[in-house]
């Protein structure tokens, strides 16, 4: 058996390459830069994890302990393959962690700009400001992306360019009213429409960072963190997803349908209906609570005029026991009920 080969790359070399990509894509989130970096420099980095470490090392966003870890990991990687197996492209998806140092996290989802409900959105923002949140999550489907949908398209509705303009107006408004706190933008299935359209209609530019939603909405400039759709969020003991990541629904209780898929306390948007379900485990006596939040778009969509949608939003917070509690708030007739 051939002795395992090891390629040595200096930490400085990888850092320099990472810095070039950071400068080239200043408005892109770090994870997107790492993906681009790895895709175009696979021999240099060996794995996406090392490319991600290099980007965070270059931007100084690693803690002291992780910097020590990165200094070791970035310096070398082992290319040994004793059984001559094909190289796998699979990479396990780690959750994005929102720290519990954020004591009150506001959660808005399903605006579907430009189909948002101005009154409901105003009520939600006003309440979150009064609640003095110190973190904000935009939990997917902030944009509608109607013009690039695979469904029937109404030519009278806003084009993509207009959606991006209105989306940027919203981002600026959010930063104005929540200026000094972490803000996260979770990709929803409607934002994914844009990437899907680029891949099928504009293959030559689909992976160009300048055409991504984070770049179009200038999230980097506004210090807003982009979270890909397939990456779940962990906030204390609560999992947060947009909702399209799991299949199945229930008109009786959408939160119960979520519980059948995740089996851990979860909050989702996507269902356009506020709901709560408590599951008691008979043997342990443990309680798990599942939530779906209402939407902030118009309730009578052209494609589904008769529905059971409700307006709403949520605030998750660290309770006195150090766990996460959720205020799932419903809006009716311009008031929180």
Protein Blocks (a to p, Z undefined) as FASTA:
>chain_A
ZZdddddddfklmmmmmmmmmmmmmmbcfklmmmmmmmmmmmmnopaklmmmmmmmmnop
acfklmmmmmmmmmpccfbdfkopacdfbdcdddddddfklmbdcddehklpakbcfklm
mmmmmmmmmnopabdcdeejkbgolmmccbdcdfkbccfklmmmmmmmmmmmmmmmmmmb
ccdddddfklmmmmmmmmmmmmmlmmgmklpmklmnommmnopacddfklccdehjaccd
fklmpgcddfklmmlmmmmmnopacddehkopacddddddfklopacdddddddfbdfbd
fklmbccbdcddddddddfkopacddddddeehiaZZ
